[in-house]
Amino acid sequence: MLDLGCQKALIALAASSVHAISLAVALYASSSYWKQDYHTSTLIGVEWVEKLIHGHPECIWTELGVQLHVFLILEHELHTVCMIQDS
């Protein structure tokens, strides 16, 4: 059997856990959580790709799912092997 101090501490921990979970659920369910703009850049096409190449390394990973060196190798292969040129 737990002493009174331990029981109170466990009850307080459970209450704060329930409170934190309910706040997270409320935030997740709110419409403003889902309506945040993701793509805020006005750049398109070649300018957007150039920004990805010369920008922060995590940006190209986030947008294209590959690291910069992989993208550059793919670009090189498309130019040399497939003879695809920039449009």
ZIKA-V937707 format. One record per helix or strand of 2 or more residues. SS is the DSSP state (helix for helix, strand for strand). FROM is the first residue (numbers start at 1). TO is the last residue. If there is no record, write none. Layout:
# ZIKA-V937707
ss=SS from=FROM to=TO
ss=SS from=FROM to=TO
This chain:
# ZIKA-V937707
ss=helix from=4 to=29
ss=helix from=31 to=34
ss=helix from=45 to=54
ss=helix from=57 to=64
ss=helix from=68 to=80
